[in-house]
Amino acid sequence: MNDSRFVQHFAVHEIEAWLLADPSIFTSEVRDALGRWARNPESIDFDRPPSKLLEQIYADNLQRGYQKVTDGTNLFRQFDPEIARGKCPQLASFLDELVGLAKAALKNRTN
């Protein structure tokens, strides 16, 4: 695109990586099983992306599967983006870019 307002960012793995950054949103059984993934969620194993990790943790600890739409929606309602921002450099870059574009747009509207 030849437009300065177009900026492309990619979520590293899946958006569930951002959820892993905030263990407080999970049940204690899931939270205890997250371990090291909660410290640096964007570095998760590429062979087992975050939703697959959650699928395994849910199956092992809750005796049910992780439902991407149902569980993911409920978890995002509790999710604190500032926690994920501090642990996920790619998310931080994306959010900074969005804020910068919004500020520039407001500045251009007032001039």
C-alpha positions, 0 to 999 in steps of 0.5 A: 500500500502506498499510504502512510496510514497503512502499517502491517504488524503480525501477532507472533504465533496467535493472539493467545500468546497475549493471554498467556502473558496474564496468568491471573485470568486463568483458573488456578489449575491452568495458571500453575501449568503455564509456567515459563510460557507466562514470562515470555509468551512470544517465545513459545515453541513454534511447533506448539502454538499458544492455542495448542498449548492451552488445549493440552493444559486444559485437557490435562488439568480441566479434563476438557478442551480449550475452546478458542472462541468461547474460552478465548472471548471470556479470557479476553474480557478479563485480559489486561493489555498493559500486562501483555504489552510489558511481556510481548515486544511485538504487541508493544510495537503494534500498540505504539504504532496504533497510538501514534497513528491516532495521535497524528490523526487527531493532530491533523484534524485540529490543524 
